[in-house]
Amino acid sequence: MRSKRLIKSTLLYFLANASSRALTFLFLPVYSALLVPADYGEFDLITTALIVIIPVVFINIWMAVIRYMLDSAVQDTDEVISTSWILSFMSLAALVGLYLIISLFVPINYGPLALLLGIVQAYVNLYQFSVRGLKMQRVFAISGIFSTLVALVLNIVFIVILRWGIYALFWTSILSSLSLMMYCEYRARILPRIQWSKFNRKLAMTMFKYASPLILDNIAYWMLLMFNRFVLFAWFGADANGYVAVANKFITMLIMVNAIFYRTWQEETLLEMNSNDKQGYYSALFSRFIRIEISMVAVLIPFSFVLFSFMVNAAYSSSLILIPLLLVSSALNTTSDV
């Protein structure tokens, strides 16, 4: 039973992640040929900042969603959805208010687009975790594939045909994310489940207590990732961030495997929390993951060097030396998170 469930979850998460990761990697020649390093670097800096800011403002509420929806003691999943989504509306108001206040004193490059992108990223997380909490993994997987196809079309239109530059990256990300949310809504009907009458204050506090400590993890992530990007930007300009962004595309396969394992691990941990042999089961899973991780790093380093010369424009040649460092760093970071 465990093995069958584990294999099914892994395959579905592979389908959901592989499509978007593959698209990002395969479009690398287009990005490097039609986007200057400064534009690519600035967009990467903004998305990196949002990766940290959004979970902090929204207190990682989606992590609590799946935690309590998969809890066998919880009878009413609609109550969990209603409570978490209403909390998210409060966070949304705080995010918009914070943006308006900061923008009065500090000019924010591409501010409205960055705000819109941050909002859709937050609700993509809420939709995906809500769908997973409803045990609709097939919908989760197909939504990822659907949004990837939308992104493919938008990349061709905005980057190749219209030559919108950095604006193409923003609008592709925003619209493809909206398509994912629309598909999840069509199949799972999340919005009708949200009822003010089902907002549970006690559950809201419990969810807050569960999710809020994870903010410390986001702050640590900021110290590791975002701070480095801002130092690069301040000392060497947006071009340097562009080189790092391109190098990051070569660790796509490793990131994808890590994301699949993390999601599967998360669900298995929750589903097996009451089993008698959970420690042995967790240890076996973790040992298997470590072996896969080491093997992938050993293979991807030389493979990336071969691919680089065929796929990347010469303007991004400085990215090559960063690839081995980023592969090792990603592997260590994921291992520590698990």
N, C-alpha and C positions, 0 to 999 in steps of 0.2 A: 504493500500500500504506500509506504513512504517513498520507495524508489520510483514507483509509477507517478506519484504526485510531484516528486522532485524533477523527474525528466520532463513532465508536461509543463511545469512552471518555467523550467530553463528554456525549453524550446519556444514557448510563447514570448518570453522576455527577449530571447535572441531575435525573433522576428521583429519585435517592436524596436529594438535598438539597432540591429544590423542595417536596416534600410536607411535610417537617418545618418548613421556614421559612415556608411558606404558613400552616400551622396556627398557628404562633406569632403571626403577624401578624393572622390573621383572628379569633383569640381575644382580641385586644387590648381590644375593647370589654367583654368579659366580665371580663378581668383588672382593668381600670381601674374597673369598676362594683362588683365584688364583693370586691376585695382592697384594703385600705388601703395607702397608699404605704409605710408603715413595714414591713409584712410583705413586700411586693414587693421593697423595697429590701434587707431583710436576707437574703432568699433569693438575690437577685442578688449580694450581697457574698460569700455562702458559695460559690456556684457559680463566681464569679470567682477566689476563692482556690484552689478545687480545680483550675481550669484550669491553674494554675501549679504547685501542690504535687504533683499526681499525676504529671506527666511527670518531675519532678525525682526523686521517690522511686523511680519505675519506670524511671529513666534513659532514657526515650524508647525503650524496647526495641522498640516496634512499628515505629519508623523503620528499625531494623536488620533487622527481619523482612522487610519488602518489598525492602530493598536487596539482601539475600542470596538471597531466594527468586527474584528476577527476574534474578539474575546467571547468565549462561549457563554459567559455569564450575562452578556448584554443581549437583551431580548428584542429591543426596538432599534434597528439600525437607522431608521429615519430620524430618531431623536439625536443620534450621533451626528448625522449629516446636517440636520437643522441647527444644532448648537454650534458646530464647527463653522458652518458657512456664515451664520450670523456674526460670529466672532471675526470672521474674515472681512465682513463689511465694515466693522469698526476699524480694523487694521487698514483697510483701503482708505477710509476717511483720514486716518492718521498719516498715511503715506502721501496723499495729495496735499494735506495741510503742511506737512514737513517740506515738501517740494516747493510750495508757494512761498513759504517763509525764507527758505535758503536762496531761492532764485531772486528774491528782493535785494540780497546783499552780495551774492556770488553769481557771476555769469556761468551758466551750465551749457556747454556745447551740446547741441541737439537735444536740449532738455525735454521738450514735449514728446519727442519720439522715444527717448530713453524712459520717460515715465510710463508711456503707453506700453512699451515692451516689458517693463517691470511688472505692470498689472497683469498682462496676459500670461507672463511666466508664472505668477502666483496662482492664477486660476487654472492653468494647465496642471500644475501640481495638485491642486484640490480636486479637479476632475479625475485625474489619473489615480490618485489614492482612494477616492470615493469608489471608483469603478473596481479597483482591486479589493477594497473592503467588501463590496457586494459579490466578490468571487466571480467577476466577469472578466477573467484574464484574456479571453478571446477578443473581447471588445477593446481591452487595453492594447493588445498587440496590433489589431487592425487599425486602431486610431493612429498609432505610430507610423504604420505603412502609408495610410491615407494622407497624413500631414506631410510625409516625405515626398509623395507624388505631387502634392500641391507646391511644395518648396522647389521641386525640380522645374516645374512649369514657370514659376515666378522667377527663378534664377535666370532662366533662358530669356524671359521677357525683359526683366529689369536690368540685368547685367550685360547680357550679350546684345540684345536688340536696342534697348533704350539708353544703355550706358549711364545709369543713374549713379554709379559709384557707391559711396557709403550709404546713400539713401536706399539703394537696392537691398543692401544687407539688412537694414532696419525693416523695410516693408515686407521682405520675404519672411523674416523671422516672425513678425507680428501676424501677418495673414495666414501663414502656415499653422501657427499656434491657434489662431481662431478656428481654423478648419478642424483641428484636433478636438477642440472643445465642442464644436457643433456636432461632430460625429458621436462623441461620448454622450452628449445630451440626447441626441436622436435615439441611441440604443439603450441608454440607462435611465433616461428621464430623471435626472438629478433635481432640476429646479422645482418640479411639483412636489418633491419630497420635503422641501424646505418650508417649514411652517413656524410662524412666530409662537404659536401655542405649544410647540414641542421644544422650545428653547429651555434647557434645563440648567439653572444656575449652578447647581452642585456639580453636574457633569462638566460644565464649562470650567469651573475651578480645578477639577480633577485633570482635565485635559491640559489646562494651562500649566499645572504643576508638573505634568509629564513632559510637555513639549519645551517649556521655557529653559530648562537646563541645557538643552541642545543648542541654545544660542551661544553658549561658551565654545562649542565646537565650531560654530560659524565664525566667531571672533578669532579662534586659532587658525581657521582656514584663511581668514583675512590676513593674518600675520604672515602666513606661509606663501600665499599666492598674490593677493591684491596689493599688499605693501610692495612686493617686488616689482609688480607691474608699474606702480606709481613712481618708484625710484628710477626705473628704466626710462619712463616718460619724462621725468624731471631732468635727468642727467643727460640722456642721449636722444630724446625726442620720440615722436610717434613711430618713426621708422623702426626703432629697436623693438617696440612692441609688435610691429608687423612681422619681424623675423621670428619672434617667440611664438606668435600665433600660427605661423606656417609650420614651425617645428612641432607644435602641439598636434597638428593634423596627422603626424606620423606616429603618434601614440594612440590613435583612434581605436585600433583593434584591441589594445590592452585596456583602454578605458571602457570599451564595450563589454569585454569579458568581466571586468571588475563590477560594472553596473549590474550586469545580469546576476552575478554571484551575490552582490549585496542585496538585491531585491529578493532573490530566492532565500538567502540566509535570513532576511528580515521576516519573511512569512513563515519559514520553518521554525524559527525561534518562537514566534507567537503561537503557532499551531501545536508545538511540542512542549510548551512550557509546563504542562502538568504530567508529562510522561515520566516513568520511573528511570528510564535509561537515557535521559536527554543529554547528560554530560558526555557520555560515550559517543552518542550520535553527533553532537556538535563538534567534538574533537576530530572525528573521522572526516566530516565535511571540511573542516578547516585545514587539515593535513593535505587533503586532495587539492584544495584551492592553492596552497603554497607551492605544491609541485607544479601545477599548471602555470602559476605566475612566474616562477623561475625559468621554466622552459620557454615561455613566450618572450621574455626579455632577452634570453640568449639567442633566439631566432630572429627577433625583430630588429635588433641593432644592425647586423650586417645586411639584412634584407632592405632596411630603410635607406642605407647608403647607396644601394644599387638603384632603387626606385627614384631617388631624389633627382638624379641627373636627367631622367626621362620626363619627370612630371612637373618640375618647378622651374620657373623663369630664373635666369641668371641674376636678376636684381635681388633675389632672396637667398643668395648663396651663403650668407652669414648664418642662416638658420641651421646648416648642416651639423655644425659642431655641438649644437644644443640638444640634438635628438637623443643620444645615449644618456645624457644627464636627466632629461625629462622622463625617459622610460624607467630608469632606476628610481627616480623620485616618485613617480606615480605608483609603482609597485609597493614601495615602502609606505606611502601615505595610505593606500587602500588596506594594507595589512594591519596598520595601526588602528584604522577605523573599525575594522571587523573585530 
